[in-house]
Amino acid sequence: MEVEQLPDQVREFAVYLRDLLARLDPDAGWCGIFWQRDPDGMRACLAGGEVPPWDVVEALLQDLAAGRGPDEADREAGRAHALHSASLTAFDARPGGRDLLGDRLDVMLREQRYAAERQVDLAQLLHTAATREQAEAMRLDLAWARDDHERATARCAELRRRMADLDRQPPPPPLPVPQQRPPADAAAPARPGPTGRAEPSKRARPAKERKRRPRGSARFAGMLDEAAPAADASEPTVDPTPLAVQGPLRDSAASPRGARFAGAAEGESAPAPAPPHLDSDARDAIAACVATLHRLRAEGRGGEAHGVLVEAAHWPAARFPLLAAELNRAGLGADWATLLWETASLPADLLVAAADALGAAGRTADAQQILRQGVARPATEIGASVLRLIGEARHREARALLDAYVRVRTPEEAARSVHDDPDRLVPLLVEAARGVSDERFWDVVHALRVAGFPT
């Protein structure tokens, strides 16, 4: 699309973006990172062919604050947000805009999943580093994976909001009835048709020679190749280090034990609940959900299909095993995988309930997966969730969450989870670490002591 054919709001924001970048060092800060990692995306946004996600604009404003002072950045923030919002509204209102948003949401969800898996893998591999240099290189990779995940999460939320805004708009007026066609030899004027959070940490700044991910990644726009296949798990987001290999998650300690991997010892008197009987209403809802997904996928309406999955993720956990079986029977295994990722982002109590239901039905791998993915969230959020579960006398669920957390995250991250209430959380965390292995127990105890929490 040429700039002259763009909506006025999109053209105005492109002009503003060029002016903003003119005040920044193209080789420094986030601006330098974006140019390094996705130059095609940068050029498309500056030309008006794309509108960058808000997190990109926000990062550029952080560069402005670093170079010209926070006052100037604060003055720009309001104008930047207003122009950006208006440009998104106009950009999405074009014909086919909602379908494009649905496709981009599918792409960004894959980015989010890849980054979450990358965090888990690197957190595990960090314990295998043989030298300080290897450990630092892997911590750098882990910092980038976290940034990827945060950006992808923010972009998924932005895309969903944009889709919801479009759904609330009234339908366009009907097209006018075409007039009688002129004779074939009459000359007609040519009509142009449509074409085709914080400042980056010092340890996380990439070296000049770092490879750019082929798809643009969550680092910048990630928008120019919506049809591209999901990233190969064998390719890291940054230059590989000797131990920074890709591959399936490998537990650094013993396999999950006890009542549905809830951190309880074998034979504990409080096993996970057995799956309850589903009434006819639940079975009808599952059948209707599978039929709807099958129809939407056949019609290429990926965004709407994802909306159905998001809604299903909030269903009662008892429905999940049958829903998994029906989706796989209908050839919709990819939708079940997406639903698992959505479930992993649920509040902790719902997450553990879903894991219980899946584990009780024999889907142990699925249950382990959502627990591992579910703890890829800030440490303080984990601590708050455990306190809430304890306050509701849901001790087994709290143990399940902590068990998964100390298995997946580093001891240093585990230590940060007790910040809000050390008196209650430290003993629980230490108990969970002891249940994993002696090595993990002593690592967590050491991390707590270094952080200033007595054990």
N, C-alpha and C positions, 0 to 999 in steps of 0.2 A: 504494500500500500504506500503510495507516495504521500509525503507530508501534506501537499496541497489538497488531498482528498480526505484528510483526517477531520474528525469533529473539532470544532474550535477549542474545546476544553483540553483535548489531548494535545493539540498543537501548542497551546499555551503552556502546558506543563513541560513539554519537551524543551521549549525555549527556556523555561525556568531552570530545568535540570542542567542544560548547557551552561547557564550563567553560574549555577552553584559549583559545577565542576571546574569552571575557570578560576575559581578562588581556592582550589585545593591543589595540593601536590599530587600529581598522578602516580608518583612512585612511592608514596608513603601512606600509612594508615590503611583504613578499609578501602579507600579509593584505589590504592595500589593493588590491594588484594583482588578487588573486583576486576580490574583491568587485566591482572595476571591470569585469573581463573576463568573468566568468561568475557573476552573482548567482544565477541559477536553479540552477546546479550547487551553489553554496554552500548555498542554502536546502534543497535536496534532501538533502545530506549531513548538515546539522544536524538535519533531521527524521527521519533514518534511512532515507530512501528510497533512498539510494545510499551506498556506501562510497568515500571519495576514494582516489585512488592514493597510494602511500606517499610519493612525492616531494612531494606537497602537504603532508602531515603534517610531513615533514622540513623543508620551507620555513617552516612555521608555528613549528616549534621553533627555527629560526634567528631568527625575529622575537622569540621569547621570550628567547633569549640576548641579543639586542641591547637589549631593554627591561628585563630583570630580571636579567641576568647569566648567564654560562655555567654556573654551578653549578646553578641552578634548571633550566635546560634539560637538563643532563645527568641530573638526577634524574628528569625527566619522560620522557626518551627511552626507557628500558626499559619503563616502563608503557605508553607510547603504542604501542610496537611490539608488545607482547604483546596489547593490546586490539585493535589493528588486524588482526593476524594471525588472531585468533579470530573477528573479525567477518567477514573475508573468507571463512574456511572455512564459516561458517554461511550467509553470503549465497549462496555458490556452490552449496551443497548443496540449494538449493530446486529444485523441478521446473523443468526447462528451463534450469538454470544453465549447463550446458556450452555449449549452443547460443548462449546470450547472450554468453558469453565469446568464442566464435568470431566472432560478429558484431562485437563490440567490437574484437577484434584486427584485423579487416579495416579498420575505421574508423581505428584508430590507425596501422596501416601506411600508410594514405593520408596521415595527418598527417605521419608520418616522411618520406615521399617528398616531400611538398609543402615541408617545411622544408629538406630537403637541396637541392632544386632552387632554393629561395629563396636559400640561402647561395651557391650557385654563381652565380646571376644577379647578386646584389648584389656579390659579389667582383669580377665582371667590370665591372659598372657603376661601381664605386668609382673606377676609373681614368679615367672620363669626367667626373668632377665638375669643374665650371668654377670653383667658389669653395670657400673653406675651410668656409663654412656648409653648402654642399651635401654636401661630403665628410663633415662631422661628422654630418649627418642620416642619411646612408647608412650610416655606421659604427654609428649607433644601431639602424637597421633590421637590420643584419647581426648585432648582438649579440642582438637579439630572435629572429632566425631561428635562431641557434645554440642559444639557450635552448629554443626550441620543439623543435628536433631532439633535444637531450639528454633533454628530458622525454618526448618520444614514444618514444625508444629505450628509456628505462627502463620505460615503461609496457608496451611490447611484451614486454619480458622478464618483467615481473610477470604479464601475462596468460598468457603461455606457461607460466610456473611454476604458475599456478593451474589451468590446463587439465591439466597433467601430474599435479598433486595429485589432481584428480578422477579421472583415468584409473587411478590407483593404488588408489583406494578400491574395496572390494567392492561388488557390485551391491546395490541395496536389496532387502529381503525382499519376497516376492510379496504382493499385496494380499489381504486376507481375502475369502473367498467371501461375496458379498452375501446378507443375510438376505431372507426372503420379504417382499415389499413390503406395507405396510399398506393397508387399504382406502382408497379415494380420499377418503372423507369423514372419515378419521381425522386429527386434528390432529397435526402434527409440529413439534418445536422448530426454529426457524431456525438454520441453521449458517452461520457466516461463511465465504465462499469466498475463494479467492485473487483478488487484484486485479492488474487489468491485469498547486645543491649548494652550492653556496657562496652566500653572501649576495649578493643582486642588486647588480650594480655600479651605481655612481652614474650612469654614463653611460647605463645601460639602464633607468632608471626612467621610465615613461611619463608624459607630461603628462596633466592631468585630462581634456583634450578628446580623448584618443586614442580611436578607435572600437574597440568590442569586436567581435571576429570573431563572425559569426553562429553558428558551431557550438561556441563555447566554447573551441576550439583546444586545443593542447597546453599552453596556459597554465594551465588548471585541469583540470576533470574530463573534458570532451570525451565525456561518456557519455550525455547526455540525448537524443541524436538519432542513434542508431546507423544508422538507415536513410537518413540524409541523404546526398545525393550528394557526391562529392569536391569539395573547394573549387575554385572557379574560379580558374585561374591568373592571371586579370586582377585579382584583388582582393588587395591586400597585407595582411600581418598587422597593420600599424600604419598610421597616417596617411601618405599618400603625400607624398614630397618631390618637387621639380621633376623630378629625374632618376630617382627610385625607381620605375621602371615595371616591369611584369611582361612576360614574353615568353620566347621560346625562348632558350636559351643562345647567346651570341655570343662567339666567341673574340676575345680582345683582340689577338691576333697572328695569324701565319700559321696556316693549317690544319695539322693533324698531318701529319708527313712520315715517309717512310722505312719501314722494315720493320715493317709493322703498327703505325704510330704509336708505335713503341718508342723514339723519340728518336734513331734512327739516320739518317744521311744516306742519300739515295737511292743505291742501288748498293753499300751497305755489304755486306761479305762475310758477315755473320751474319744472314740474313733470318729472319723468324719461321717456325717449322716448318709444313710442309704438314699438312692434317688427315689423321690416320692412318685406315686402313681399320677399320671397326667389325665386330667378329665378331657371330655370331648371338646370343650371350648379351646383348650390349649392345643390339642391335636389339629383342630380346624385352623387355628391361627398359624401353626407351623406349615400346614399344607398350603394355605393361601400365600404365605411369605415365599415359599419355594416357587410356587407357580408365578408369582409376580416377578421374582428375580429372573426366572427363566425367560419370561416374555420381554423384560427390559433388556436383558443381555442380547436376545435375538434381534431386538430393534436397535441395538447400538446405543442405548441410553444409559451410559455408564454412570453419569452423575446421579441420576434418579435411583439407580440400583444401589449406589453407595448410601444414599439417604435411607433406603429400606434397611440396609445392614446396620447403620448407626442406631436406628430405632430398635432393631432386634437385639442389639447389644445391651439394651436396658430392660429386656424382658426378665421375668423370674428365672433364676439360674437353673431350676429344674427342667426347663425346656431345652437347654443347650445340647444334651446328648442326642435327643431325637432329632433336633434341628441339624446337628452335624451329620447324622446318618442320612437324613433326607436330602441334604444338599449334595453330599457325595454321590448318593444314588442317582441324582438328577444331572450329574456331570458338572456340578458347580463347586468343585473342591477349592477353586481359587477364591470364591466368595466366602467359604468357611475360613480360609486363612485370613482374609480381610476382617471377618467378624472377630476372630481371635485377637487381632491387633487392636480393634476397637474396644474389646473387652478388657484388654490390658491397661487401658487408660481410665477405667472406671474407678470410683472411690474404693479405698482399700477393702471395706466390708463387702461390697458387691464383687470385687475381684476375687476375694477368698471364697465367697459363696459359689462363684462360677467354677473355680478350681475344684472345690469340694464335689460339686455335681459331676464334673467331668471325670474326676478321679474315681468316684464311686461307681461310675458307669464303665470303668475300664479304659478310659481315654487318658491314661496317665501322661503320655507325651504332651498332649494338648494342655493339660493342667499345669505341668511343669513349665511349659512355654509361656503361658500368660503370667505365671508368677515371676519368672525371670524378667520378662519384659515389663511387668507392672512395677518392678522396683527400680526401673531406669527413670527415676524422678528425683527431685531435690531431696537431700538428706533430711532437712527439717520437715518436709512434708511427710516422709516416712515416720519420723518421730511423732508428729502430731496425729497421724493415723493410728499408731500404736496406742497412744494415750487415749484416744477416743474409744477404741475397741476395749481397752482395759476398763475405762469408765462405764462402759455398757456391760461389763462382766463377760465379755466375749474373749476369754483368755486364749482359747485354742486358735482363733483367727489371728490374734496378735502374735502368737508364736509362729504361725505360718508365715506371716509377713516378715518377721525378723529373720526367720530361718532362710527364706529366699534372699533376703537382703544381704546377710553376711556371707552367703555363698557366692553372690554375683559381684558385689561392690568391693572396693578396696577397704582394708582396715581403717584407713584414714577417713574415707567417706562414711563408714559405719560409725566412727567416733563422732562425726559431726551431727549424726541423727539424734544424739542425746542432749543437744544444747538447750532445748526448751525446759526440760525437767530431768536433770541428771540423777536426782535421788531415786526416781522411779525407773528411768530408762536404762541407766548403766547396768543394774543387776540383770534386767531382761536381756540386754544385748550380750552381756558376758555369758549368760546361760545359753543363748542361741549359738554363740560362737563355740562354746564347749561341745555342743551337740554336733557340730560339723566335723571338727578334728582338733587334736591337741595343738597342731601348728596354727590353725586359724584362731584358736582360743588365745594363744600367747601373742599372736600378731595384733589382735584386737585389744587385748589388755595393754600392750605397749603403746598402741596408737591413742588409747584413752589417756594414759599417763602423760604422753607427750602433749596432748591437747589440754592437760590440766584437770582432768577428771579422775579423782581417786577411785581405785577399784578394790 
